[in-house]
């Protein structure tokens, strides 16, 4: 009983519970890709076509307004990027481009357009692109991102008084363009740099892993195992391993390795990242980069460390209470046994 009580209390103190309530709302409009005749995957909800240099392609999409009022909708072309968890994202509208990107999806025809959709109606829009006359071989990853200020406004009005994040509701329709002899191109990963950073008020480093080739790692088949050492040492100090990753062409992953509650020490370090694909049967990379953490960087990041609640006093109290209870039970059992023995004699 004592052991069970003790373990239960410790479990309550050290276990974090997160409960999420709610369901995904109807954002007010829907988008459907009308797949072209040269579509490779006929059961897909995105575009996937093979094109040669100089060829044109038209993409048609239907937009349905599910609201009772007319809405204005924007369609903006975007490029594919990769987040730190290894998931390909298409919904970031930015002018920043990777230095290795040779053909920008947003520069070969797709335009940002604005249109109205009547209440409870469906309309179709077209976007067109043309592959430049080039000897480029590889894949181009982009998307058509749809958003509506009217829908955003309506959603924010419906959540007044509730605890929520301000959001821009959007829908993306990815477009994969396979150009020329794209199958002959393989991903090519490099480790650009390692930078000390803070993650949730804890010291960490960020390894910028770079796919410099116009080819994707898809199918959640990529695994990254990154380890930090003191330079010249074989002892692993910190480690982060992530599975089921993807990697968009000509993009970067800012991969984090946290120090946790440990204080960061200035000095010379080495980061080694083992990246595998296809369960080890596909291409793999051993990425190595030396880096230095200065005293100023360590002090700044250590100063952001958050203190966790100290339950040591409660643990000591529980241990002492348990010991006292055991002594009491033993003493009671001894006295009871001695009293029974005296009665028999």
TORMI-14639 format. One line per 10 residues: number of its first residue (from 1); their letters; for each residue x, y, z of N, C-alpha, C. Coordinates in pm, whole numbers, plus 32768, in hexadecimal, padded with zeros to 4 digits. Atoms other than C-alpha are relative to their C-alpha. Layout:
N
NUM) a) X Y Z X Y Z X Y Z  ... .
END
This chain:
345
1) xxxxxxxxxx) 8053 7F87 8000 8000 8000 8000 8056 807E 8000  7FA8 7F8C 7FF9 8117 80F0 805A 8046 8017 7F7C  7FBA 7FF5 8080 81D6 80A5 7F1A 7FA3 8032 7F94  8060 7FD5 8066 809D 80CE 7E47 7FE1 8094 800E  801D 7F74 7FE7 8049 821B 7EEB 8074 8058 7FD6  7F88 7FB3 801F 81AD 8296 7EC6 8011 8010 7F68  7FF0 7FFC 8092 81C0 823B 7D52 7F93 8054 7FBF  806C 7FB3 803A 806D 82D5 7D0D 8018 8095 800D  7FE4 7F72 7FEA 80D1 8422 7DA6 806F 802F 7FA5  7F92 7FDA 8057 821B 842A 7CEA 7FD3 8006 7F6F .
11) xxxxxxxxxx) 8033 8001 8089 8164 83D2 7BA8 7FB1 807E 7FE3  804D 7F86 8012 8076 84F6 7BD6 805B 8078 7FF2  7FA6 7F8E 8002 8196 85E3 7C14 8052 8009 7F81  7FA2 7FFE 806F 8264 857E 7AE7 7FC0 7FE6 7F7A  8041 801D 807E 8160 852F 79DD 7FB4 8079 7FD0  8049 7F91 803A 80E6 8642 78F5 7F8C 7FCB 7FAF  8078 8029 8048 7F86 8620 786B 7FD0 8075 7FAD  8033 7F98 8059 7F0B 86E3 7740 7F7E 7FD0 7FC4  8083 8024 8033 7D9B 86DD 76E3 7FD3 806A 7F9E  802C 7FA4 8068 7D1B 8778 75A5 7F6F 7FE1 7FDF .
21) xxxxxxxxxx) 808C 8010 8022 7BAC 87B2 755F 7FE3 804E 7F7F  8028 7FB5 8077 7B03 881F 7420 8014 7FB2 7F82  7FF5 8040 8082 7AE5 87BE 72B4 8022 8068 7F97  7FDC 7FA5 806B 7B61 8854 7170 7F82 803F 7FC6  8079 7FBE 8030 7A64 895B 70FD 7FF9 7FFE 7F68  8011 7FE7 808E 79D3 8987 6FA3 8031 808E 7FE8  7FC4 7F7C 8009 7AAD 8AA9 6F36 7FB3 805E 7FA4  8052 7FA8 8052 79AB 8B2C 6E3E 800E 7FED 7F6A  7FF5 801F 808F 7A2C 8AB3 6CEE 8053 7F82 7FED  7FB7 8078 8023 7AB7 897F 6C43 8042 8012 7F78 .
31) xxxxxxxxxx) 7FB8 7FFA 807E 7BAC 894D 6B26 8018 7F72 7FCE  7FEA 8083 803C 7BC0 8824 6A39 8053 8010 7F81  7FAE 8001 8079 7CCF 87E4 6936 7FBA 7FAD 7F94  8034 8049 8072 7C47 8781 67E1 8078 7FC5 7FB6  7F85 803E 802E 7D4E 8687 6777 8007 7FFF 7F67  7FF1 7FFD 8092 7DD6 86AF 6613 8013 7F73 7FC7  7FF3 8082 8041 7DF2 8597 6516 808A 7FC1 8018  7F78 8035 7FEC 7F69 8576 654E 8023 7FEF 8093  7FEB 8016 7F71 7F3B 8551 66C7 8036 7F74 8018  7FC3 8082 7FE5 8018 8434 674B 7FAD 7FB0 8064 .
41) xxxxxxxxxx) 804D 8044 7F98 7F4D 83E0 6885 7F6E 802D 7FF6  808A 7FDA 8018 7DDE 83E1 6828 7FAA 8001 807F  804C 8000 7F83 7D6C 83A4 698F 8033 8069 8062  7FC6 7F9B 7FA8 7E30 84CC 6A1C 7FA8 807C 8007  8047 7F81 7FF1 7DA8 8619 6A97 805B 8076 7FDB  7FA3 7F99 802A 7ED5 86D8 6A0F 802E 7FE2 7F71  7FD0 8011 8088 7F7C 8706 68BD 8088 7FBB 7FFF  7F82 8049 800F 8095 861F 684C 800F 7FDF 7F6C  7FF6 800F 8092 8101 863D 66E0 8092 7FFC 7FD5  7F7D 8004 8041 822D 85F4 6602 7FFF 8066 7F8E .
51) xxxxxxxxxx) 7FF5 7F9D 806A 829F 8711 651F 808E 8004 7FCB  7F7E 7FEB 803F 83BC 8757 6430 801C 8096 7FF7  7FD9 7F74 8010 847B 889A 63FF 7FAA 8041 7F93  8051 7FB6 8060 83A0 899C 6351 7F6D 7FE0 8003  808D 8028 8001 8255 88E8 6394 7FAE 8056 8061  8060 7FB5 7FAE 8124 8998 6422 7FA3 7F9F 804A  805F 8050 7FB5 802F 8917 6526 7F96 805B 803D  806E 7FB7 7FC1 7ED8 8992 6593 7FCE 7FB1 8078  8037 803D 7F87 7E59 894A 66F3 7F79 8042 801E  8087 7FCF 7FE3 7CE6 896B 6740 7FD7 7FD3 808C .
61) xxxxxxxxxx) 802D 801D 7F79 7C54 897F 689E 7F74 8038 8016  8086 7FD3 7FDE 7AEE 8999 691D 7FFC 8030 8090  800C 7FC6 7F7B 7A9F 8A77 6A47 7F6D 8007 8023  808B 8003 7FD2 795C 8A40 6B09 7FF2 8056 807C  801E 7FAB 7F8D 78D3 8B4A 6BF2 7F91 7FBD 8050  8064 8043 7FAC 781F 8A9A 6D11 7FB9 8061 805E  803B 7F9C 7FA7 77B9 8BE0 6DBB 7F82 803C 7FC0  807D 7FC3 802E 7672 8CA4 6D9E 8017 8089 7FC2  7FE0 7F7E 803B 7724 8DDC 6D1F 806D 7FEF 7F97  7F94 8002 8063 7806 8E2A 6BF8 8086 8015 8046 .
71) xxxxxxxxxx) 7F7A 7FF0 7FC6 7979 8E13 6C41 8065 8020 7F93  7F8E 7FE7 8057 7AB8 8E94 6BA4 806E 7F9D 8023  7F99 8065 7FEC 7BC5 8D8C 6B77 807B 8027 7FB0  7F80 7FEB 8044 7D34 8DB0 6B1D 8040 7F78 7FE5  7FAF 8075 8020 7E06 8CA8 6A71 808E 8030 7FE5  7F75 7FD4 800D 7F7F 8CD4 6A99 805A 7F88 7FEA  7F9F 806D 8011 8094 8BF5 6A11 8069 8005 806E  7F9B 8009 7F96 8187 8B7D 6B1C 8061 7F8F 7FDF  7F9D 8069 8014 82BE 8AA5 6B28 8000 7FA2 8078  7FF9 8062 7F94 8300 8970 6BF9 8078 801B 8058 .
81) xxxxxxxxxx) 7F96 7FF6 7F9D 83CD 8988 6D36 7FF7 7F89 805E  7FFE 8071 7FA2 842D 888E 6E46 8011 8036 808D  7FF2 7FD1 7F77 83F5 88CA 6FB9 8062 7FA9 804F  7F98 8044 7FB1 84D6 8852 70D4 7FDB 7F70 8022  802A 808A 7FE7 8407 8714 70FF 8009 7FAA 7F82  7FF5 804C 807B 8442 86AF 6F97 7F7C 7FF0 7FB8  807F 8003 8047 82E8 8701 6F10 7FFF 8070 7F96  8001 7FA0 806E 82BB 87AF 6DC0 7F89 805D 8012  8067 7F9B 7FF1 81F6 88F4 6DD9 7FF9 8056 7F82  8015 7FB3 807A 815F 89BD 6CBE 7FC0 8088 801A .
91) xxxxxxxxxx) 8059 7F90 7FE7 80A1 8AD3 6D6D 8047 807F 802F  7FB8 7F88 7FD6 81B4 8BD1 6DB8 8014 805B 7F87  7FF2 7F9F 806D 819A 8D03 6CD9 8077 805A 8023  7F86 7FB7 7FE3 82FA 8D91 6CD6 804F 8017 7F80  7FAB 7FE3 8074 83ED 8E2E 6BE3 8089 7FBC 800D  7F7F 8042 7FEC 8514 8D6D 6C79 8007 7F82 7FAB  7FEC 8075 8054 85A3 8C65 6B92 8086 7FC0 801F  7F83 8048 7FEB 86AB 8B59 6BBD 8061 8020 7F90  7F9A 7FD9 8063 87F2 8BAD 6B0E 8013 7F97 7F94  7FEE 806C 8063 87EE 8A5A 6A5A 7F87 7FED 7FA6 .
101) xxxxxxxxxx) 807A 8011 804E 868F 8A81 69CA 8013 8038 7F73  7FE9 7FD7 808A 86AC 8A8D 684F 7F7F 802D 7FBA  8080 7FDA 803C 853C 8A9C 67E9 7F9C 8018 8071  805C 7FD6 7F98 844F 8B5B 68CD 7F71 7FED 7FCD  808A 801C 8028 82E9 8ADA 68B7 7FAE 8080 7FEE  804F 7F85 8006 8261 8C39 68F4 802B 805D 7F90  7FCB 7FA8 8069 832D 8CCB 67D3 7FEB 7FC8 7F74  800E 803D 8085 82C5 8BE5 66B6 7F6F 8001 7FD0  8088 7FF1 8033 815C 8C50 6688 7F94 8017 8067  806C 7FEB 7F9F 807E 8C2F 67BE 7FFF 808E 8038 .
111) xxxxxxxxxx) 8010 7F77 7FD1 7FF6 8D7D 6836 7FAC 8004 807F  805C 7FE7 7F91 7F59 8E04 6970 7F83 8043 7FC8  807C 7FCC 8037 7DEE 8E3B 6914 7F98 800F 806E  806C 7FE5 7FA2 7CB8 8EBC 69C4 7F7B 7FEC 7FB7  8081 8017 8040 7B52 8E54 697E 7F95 7FF3 806B  8070 800D 7FA5 79F9 8E49 6A18 7FB7 7F7D 7FE7  804E 807A 800A 7931 8D10 6A62 7F78 801C 8041  8084 7FE7 7FC6 77B8 8D3F 6A90 7FDD 7F9A 806C  802B 8057 7F92 770F 8CA9 6BC1 7FCB 7F7C 7FCA  802E 8087 8021 76DB 8B30 6BA5 8016 7FDB 7F6E .
121) xxxxxxxxxx) 7FE4 801A 808C 7770 8B2E 6A47 808D 7FC8 7FEE  7F7D 8036 8025 7898 8A85 699B 802E 8040 7F7E  7FC6 7FCA 8079 797B 8B29 689C 8085 7FBA 7FE4  7F81 803C 8025 7AB2 8AB4 67E2 8061 806E 7FD6  7F97 7FA4 802C 7BFB 8B6B 67AD 8070 7FAE 7FBE  7F8F 803F 8044 7D28 8B1D 66D3 8081 8047 8025  7F79 7FCD 7FF4 7E9B 8B49 6711 8056 7FB7 7F99  7FAD 803C 8066 7FA2 8B0B 6608 8094 8018 801D  7F70 7FEF 7FF5 8118 8AD7 6600 8042 7FC9 7F84  7FB0 8032 806F 8227 8A95 6501 808E 7FE6 8030 .
131) xxxxxxxxxx) 7F77 8023 7FDC 8370 89E1 6538 8060 804C 7FA4  7FA0 7FB7 8056 8493 8AB8 64BD 804A 7FA1 7FA1  7FAB 804C 805B 8566 8A47 6399 8089 7FEF 8042  7F87 8016 7FB2 8677 89AF 646C 8021 7F6B 8002  7FD7 808C 7FF3 873A 886D 649D 7FE9 7FCB 808E  801D 8025 7F75 86B7 8859 6601 7FBF 7F77 8008  803C 8080 7FDC 866D 86FC 6688 7FE3 8002 8096  8022 8003 7F72 85B5 86D9 67D1 7F6C 8019 8014  808C 7FE8 7FDE 8470 8723 6884 7FF0 808E 8036  8024 7F7C 7FCD 83C8 886E 68CF 7F8A 7FEC 805E .
141) xxxxxxxxxx) 806A 800E 7F9E 82F6 8879 6A0B 7FC6 808A 8020  8044 7F83 7FDF 81F6 898D 6A36 7F71 7FE2 8028  808C 8013 7FD9 808B 89C5 6A90 7FB1 807D 7FDE  805E 7F91 800A 7F5A 8A9F 6A5F 7FBF 800D 808A  8032 7FEA 7F78 7EFE 8B32 6BB1 7F89 8060 7FFB  807D 7FB2 8002 7D9B 8BB4 6BE2 7FE2 8035 808C  8029 7FC6 7F81 7D2C 8CA0 6CF5 7F9A 806E 7FE6  806B 7F9D 800E 7C0C 8D90 6D33 7FF8 8057 807B  8011 7FA5 7F8C 7C0A 8EC5 6E14 7F72 7FFB 8037  808B 8007 7FD1 7A8E 8EA5 6E25 7FEC 7F88 805B .
151) xxxxxxxxxx) 800B 8077 7FAE 7AA9 8D44 6EAD 804B 8012 8083  7FB4 7FE7 7F86 7BB8 8DAB 6FA4 7FB0 8057 8061  804E 7FA4 7FAD 7ADE 8EC7 7021 7F8A 7FB8 8040  8074 8048 7FCD 79B0 8DE5 7047 8028 7F9E 806E  7FD1 8060 7F9D 7A76 8CDD 7103 8029 8044 8082  7FD6 7FB7 7F88 7B09 8DDE 71F1 7F87 8035 804C  807A 7FD2 7FBE 79AF 8E6B 7238 7FBC 7F8E 804A  8044 8073 7FC2 792A 8D0E 7286 8049 7FCE 807C  7FB3 8030 7F8C 7A40 8CD2 7388 8018 806E 8065  7FEF 7F95 7F9E 7A21 8E1B 7446 7FDB 7FCC 808B .
161) xxxxxxxxxx) 8017 802C 7F78 7A36 8DE0 75BB 803D 7F7A 8020  7FBF 8081 7FE9 7AE9 8C94 758C 8097 8012 7FFF  7F6F 8000 8003 7C57 8C49 75C8 802C 7FBE 7F7E  7FD8 8037 8082 7CE8 8C1B 746A 8071 8053 7FC8  7F99 7FB6 8048 7E00 8C81 7384 7FC1 8046 7F88  8029 7FC1 807D 7DC8 8D7E 7270 803B 7FAF 7F8E  7FD5 805B 8068 7DDB 8CB3 7136 7FDB 8035 7F78  8024 7FEA 808B 7DDF 8CD6 6FC1 7FDD 7F77 7FC8  802D 8081 8033 7D11 8BB9 6F37 8022 7FF7 7F6D  7FD5 800C 808A 7DA1 8B39 6DF3 7FFD 7F6E 7FD4 .
171) xxxxxxxxxx) 7FFE 8085 803D 7D9C 8A10 6D09 806C 8000 7F94  7F98 8009 8065 7EC2 899E 6C36 7FE7 7F87 7FA6  8005 806C 8062 7EBD 88CD 6AFA 808D 7FF0 7FC8  7F77 8011 8030 8020 8849 6ABE 8004 7FE0 7F6B  7FE8 801E 808D 80AB 8832 695E 808E 7FCB 7FF3  7F7E 803F 8015 81C8 8742 6910 8019 7FFA 7F6A  7FDE 7FFB 808D 826F 8782 67C0 8082 7FB2 7FEC  7F8B 8053 801C 835C 8671 674B 8036 8025 7F76  7FCB 7FC4 807A 8440 8705 6643 806D 7FA9 7FC3  7F9C 8049 804F 8502 864B 6535 8026 7F7C 8044 .
181) xxxxxxxxxx) 7FD2 807E 7FC5 85D7 852B 65C1 800F 800F 8097  7FFD 7FE4 7F70 857B 8574 672B 8027 7F84 8051  7FE3 807A 7FB6 85A3 8406 6792 8096 7FE5 800C  7F6F 8012 7FFB 8718 841E 6752 8041 8058 806B  7FCD 7FA3 7F9B 873D 8527 6864 7FE4 7FC9 808B  800D 802F 7F76 8778 84C4 69D0 800B 8075 8061  7FEC 7F99 7F99 875A 8596 6B0D 8094 800A 8024  7F74 7FE9 7FDA 88A2 862C 6B82 8001 8057 807D  8007 7FBB 7F7F 88BF 868C 6CF0 8088 8033 802D  7F88 7FC1 7FC8 89BE 8778 6D8C 7FDD 8035 808B .
191) xxxxxxxxxx) 8011 7FC1 7F7D 89EE 87F6 6EF0 8042 8088 7FFB  7FCC 7F79 8017 8A13 896E 6ECA 8046 8039 807B  7FC9 7FC2 7F87 8A4A 89E2 7030 7FB5 7FD0 807B  803E 8020 7F80 89FE 89AA 71A0 8000 807E 8054  800F 7F80 7FBB 897B 8ACE 726E 7FC4 7FEC 808A  803E 8005 7F7A 893B 8AEE 73E8 7F7E 8052 8001  8082 7FBD 7FFA 87CE 8B49 7426 7FBD 7FDE 8085  8052 8021 7F8C 86C1 8B3B 7532 7F7F 7FC1 7FCE  807F 8041 8021 8599 8A4A 751D 7FB0 7FF3 8081  8055 8001 7F88 8484 8A82 761B 8053 801E 807D .
201) xxxxxxxxxx) 7FAF 7FCF 7F90 8579 8B3A 76FE 8069 7F9B 802D  7F96 805F 7FE1 8675 8A1D 76F0 806E 800B 7F96  7F93 7FF9 8061 87CF 8A22 764D 7FF6 7F8F 7F99  8007 8064 806C 87E7 896C 7501 805C 802E 7F90  7FBE 7FD8 807B 8895 896D 73B2 7FA4 7FDB 7F8C  804F 8018 8078 87FB 8978 7258 805E 7FDC 7F8E  7FAF 802D 8071 8897 88AF 713F 7FB2 801B 7F7F  8044 7FE3 807F 883C 8939 6FE9 8029 7F98 7F98  7FEA 8069 8063 8820 880A 6F03 7FBF 802D 7F7D  8026 7FC0 807E 8803 886C 6D96 7FF5 7F96 7F92 .
211) xxxxxxxxxx) 8011 8052 8078 8773 87AA 6C71 8017 805B 7F87  7FDB 7FA4 806B 8823 8854 6B4F 7FD7 7FCD 7F76  8026 803B 8080 8790 8774 6A3E 7F6B 8016 7FE4  808D 7FF5 8024 8646 879C 697E 7FBB 7F78 8003  803F 8083 7FEE 85C9 8650 6A06 7FCF 7FF6 8090  8042 800A 7F7F 84E8 85F4 6B2A 8023 7F7D 8045  8005 807B 7FB1 8502 84F6 6C44 7F72 7FF8 8036  808F 8008 7FE0 8398 8488 6C65 7FE0 7F7C 8043  802E 807E 7FC6 82C9 8374 6D01 8023 7FED 8092  7FDB 8008 7F71 8336 83C5 6E67 806A 7F95 8019 .
221) xxxxxxxxxx) 7F9C 806A 7FF7 8464 82E6 6E2F 8087 8030 8033  7F80 7FC9 7FD6 8576 83CB 6EB1 800D 7FFE 8099  7FE1 8001 7F71 8618 83A2 7009 807D 8055 8016  7F8C 7FAD 7FDD 8703 84A2 70A4 8026 7FE4 8092  7FCC 801C 7F7A 87DA 8443 71D1 8079 805B 8015  7F97 7F9B 7FEC 88A8 856F 7248 8035 7FF8 808F  7FBF 800A 7F7E 89A4 8562 7367 806A 806C 800E  7F9F 7F98 7FE1 8A7B 8668 740E 806B 7FC8 805B  7F8B 802E 7FB3 8BDA 861F 7496 8058 8078 801F  7F8D 7FA8 7FF5 8CF4 86E4 752C 8061 7FDB 7F91 .
231) xxxxxxxxxx) 7FA8 801B 8071 8DEB 8706 7410 8072 7FA1 802B  7F9A 8063 7FE2 8ED2 85D8 740E 7FD3 7F92 805D  8033 8065 7FA3 8DF7 8511 74FE 7F9E 7FA3 7FB8  8061 805E 8036 8D23 83DD 74B6 7F83 7FF3 8058  8072 8006 7FA5 8C31 8417 75D5 7F91 805C 7FCE  8073 7FB2 802F 8AD8 8488 7563 7FCD 8058 8071  8033 7FA3 7F9D 8A6B 85BF 761E 7F69 8012 7FF4  808E 7FE9 8018 8919 8602 7580 7FDA 7FC3 7F7A  802B 8049 8078 884A 8555 7477 7F6F 801F 7FE0  808A 7FF7 802E 870F 857E 73A9 7FF0 7FA6 7F87 .
241) xxxxxxxxxx) 801C 805A 8070 8680 8471 72C5 7F6F 8010 7FD6  8086 7FEC 8036 8554 84A9 71E4 7FEA 7FA0 7F8B  8022 805D 806B 84AA 83AA 7103 7F8C 8038 7FAD  8072 7FDE 8056 83A2 83BE 6FEF 8009 808F 7FCC  7FEA 7F79 8032 8434 84F8 6F57 7FF9 8003 7F66  7FF7 7FE2 808E 8414 858D 6DFA 8060 8075 7FED  7FA5 7F90 801A 84F5 868B 6D51 7FE1 8038 7F76  8023 7FC0 807F 8483 877F 6C44 807F 8021 7FB1  7F8B 7FDB 8050 856C 87CD 6B21 8030 808D 8021  7FC4 7F7B 7FF1 865A 88F4 6B4B 7FC7 804B 8079 .
251) xxxxxxxxxx) 8033 7FC4 7F85 85F7 8939 6CB2 805A 7FD8 8074  7FAF 801D 7F8A 8688 892B 6E12 7FA8 7FCD 8071  803D 8027 7F81 8630 8882 6F59 8056 803A 806F  7FB8 7FCC 7F8B 8695 8946 708F 7FE8 7F9F 8073  8015 8072 7FA7 86C0 880F 7163 8033 8020 808D  7FD7 7FD9 7F78 86C6 884C 72E0 8035 7F8B 8051  7FCF 805F 7F9B 8791 8795 73EA 8004 804B 8084  8010 7FB6 7F83 872E 8804 7547 8061 7FD0 806C  7FB0 801F 7F89 880C 8813 767D 7FA5 7FDB 8076  805C 801A 7F92 86D3 87E4 7752 8018 805F 8074 .
261) xxxxxxxxxx) 7FE8 7FAF 7F88 8707 885E 78B6 8095 8012 801D  7F70 7FF3 7FEA 8881 8843 7895 8031 808B 7FD8  7FC6 7F7F 8022 894D 8981 7893 8062 7FEE 7F8D  7FA8 8006 8074 8A06 89C7 7751 808B 8030 8027  7F75 7FDC 7FE2 8B80 89CD 7773 8043 8037 7F82  7FB4 7FD1 8074 8C57 8A9F 768D 806D 7F9D 7FDB  7F97 805D 802B 8D50 89DB 75BF 7FF1 7FDA 7F6F  7FFF 802F 808B 8D91 8924 747B 7FB6 7F7A 7FF9  8057 8074 800B 8C94 8820 7409 8002 7FC9 7F71  8015 803E 8083 8C4A 8734 72E9 7F72 7FC9 7FFA .
271) xxxxxxxxxx) 8084 803B 8016 8AF3 86DF 7261 800A 7F9A 7F8E  8003 8069 8065 8AC6 8599 71A3 7F6F 7FD8 7FEB  808A 8025 8023 897F 8554 70EF 8001 7F8E 7F9B  800F 8072 805B 8930 8403 7053 7F73 8008 7FC7  8081 7FF7 8043 881A 8425 6F52 7FF1 7F88 7FA4  8019 8076 8052 8785 82EC 6EB6 7F77 800B 7FBF  8082 8006 8044 8668 82A8 6DC4 7FE2 7F70 7FDB  8028 8086 802A 85A0 8177 6D63 8026 7F93 8060  7FDC 8065 7F9E 85E8 80C3 6EA7 8091 7FD5 7FF8  7F73 801E 800F 875B 80D4 6E5B 8024 7FCD 7F76 .
281) xxxxxxxxxx) 7FE6 8035 8087 8732 804C 6CFA 8013 806F 7F99  7FF4 7F90 805C 8725 81A5 6C59 807E 8050 8019  7F8B 7FAA 7FEA 8822 82C0 6C49 800E 8026 8093  7FE6 7FD8 7F75 88C6 831C 6D94 8074 8062 8002  7F99 7F99 7FF4 89A9 8432 6E0F 8035 8000 8090  7FC0 7FE7 7F7F 8AA2 8459 6F2D 8031 8090 8000  7FE4 7F71 8000 8AA5 85CE 6F72 804B 8026 807F  7FAC 7FD9 7F8E 8BB1 8663 7054 801F 8095 7FF7  7FDD 7F72 7FFC 8BE9 87CA 70C1 8036 8022 808A  7FCA 7FCA 7F84 8CCE 885E 71CB 7FC5 808A 8019 .
291) xxxxxxxxxx) 8033 7F7B 7FDF 8C4B 898C 7285 8032 8027 808A  7FCE 7FC9 7F81 8CA8 8A6A 73A9 7F91 804D 8045  805D 7FB2 7FAE 8BCF 8AF3 74C3 8053 805D 8058  7FB2 7F9D 7FB4 8C5D 8C33 7556 7FC7 800F 808D  802E 7FE7 7F78 8C44 8C9A 76C1 7F86 8058 8004  8073 7FA5 8004 8B54 8DB4 766C 7F83 7FB7 7FD3  8074 804C 8030 8A6F 8CC9 75AA 7FCC 7FA3 806D  802A 805D 7F96 8A6C 8BCA 76C6 7FBB 804B 8071  803D 7FB5 7F92 8A23 8CD2 77D0 7F75 8032 7FDA  8082 7FCD 802D 8909 8D67 7703 7F96 7F92 7FFF .
301) xxxxxxxxxx) 8061 806C 8009 8861 8C19 76C4 7FE5 7FC0 8088  8015 8036 7F79 8897 8B98 7827 7FA8 805B 8053  8051 7FA1 7FB5 87F4 8CD4 78A8 7F6C 7FF2 7FE5  808D 8013 8021 86AF 8C6A 7801 7FC8 7F7E 8037  802F 807F 7FC9 869D 8B1B 78B2 7F8D 8017 8061  8072 7FF5 7FA6 854E 8AF2 795D 8012 7F9C 8071  7FF4 8059 7F8C 854E 8A62 7ABA 7F82 7FAC 800E  8071 8059 7FEB 8471 8934 7AEF 7FDC 7FFB 8094  8027 800B 7F73 83A8 8907 7C32 8055 7F97 8048  7FAB 805A 7FB1 8480 8869 7D3F 7FA9 7FB0 8060 .
311) xxxxxxxxxx) 8051 8056 7FAC 83C6 8743 7DD6 8054 7FAA 805D  7FA9 8054 7FAF 84F3 86B7 7E91 7FD4 7FFE 8093  802C 7FFB 7F74 846B 872E 7FE1 7F89 7FA4 8018  8075 8055 7FF3 8323 8678 7FA2 8026 7F6D 7FF8  7FD2 808B 800B 83D7 853B 7F39 8041 7FD4 8082  7FC0 8020 7F80 84AC 8546 8076 7F96 7FEA 806C  806A 800D 7F9E 8372 857C 8146 7FB6 7F7A 7FF1  8048 807D 8017 82C3 8454 80A2 8053 7F87 8029  7FA8 806E 7FD9 83F1 8373 80D5 8003 7FF2 8099  7FFD 8003 7F6E 8407 83D4 8245 7F7B 7FCE 8039 .
321) xxxxxxxxxx) 8083 802C 7FD2 8290 83A4 826E 7FEF 7F6B 7FEB  800A 8090 801B 82A6 824E 81CC 8051 7FB0 8065  7FAB 8045 7F9E 83C8 81E8 82AF 7FBE 8000 8089  8042 7FF7 7F7E 830D 8266 83E2 7F88 7FA3 8008  8075 8056 8002 81D4 81AA 8378 8029 7F6D 800B  7FCF 808B 7FF8 829A 8068 8347 802B 7FDF 808E  7FD4 8016 7F76 833B 808F 849F 7F87 7FEF 805C  8078 8007 7FAC 81E3 80CB 8538 7FBB 7F79 7FF0  8042 8081 8019 8150 7F95 8490 804F 7F8E 803F  7FAC 8069 7FC7 8279 7EBF 84F9 7FF3 8000 8099 .
331) xxxxxxxxxx) 800B 7FF6 7F6D 8264 7F41 8660 7F79 7FCD 802F  8087 802F 7FDA 80ED 7F05 866B 7FF7 7F68 7FF5  8003 8091 8010 8118 7DA4 85E3 804F 7FBB 806F  7FAD 803C 7F96 822B 7D5D 86E3 7FB6 8002 8085  8045 7FF5 7F80 8160 7DDE 8807 7F86 7FA5 8003  8075 8058 8006 8029 7D23 8792 8029 7F6E 8013  7FD0 808A 7FF3 80EE 7BE0 8770 802F 7FE2 808D  7FCE 8015 7F76 8193 7C0E 88C5 7F8C 7FF6 8062  8074 8003 7FA8 8042 7C55 896A 7FB8 7F7A 7FF6  8042 8082 8013 7FAC 7B18 88D4 8050 7F91 8042 .
341) xxxxx) 7FAA 8067 7FC3 80D5 7A4B 894C 7FF0 8002 809A  800F 7FF4 7F70 80AE 7AD1 8AB2 7F7C 7FC6 802F  8085 8036 7FDA 7F3D 7A75 8AB1 8001 7F68 8000  7FFC 8092 8008 7F88 790E 8A4A 804D 7FC4 8077  7FB4 8034 7F8F 8084 78E9 8B63 7FBA 801F 8085 .
END
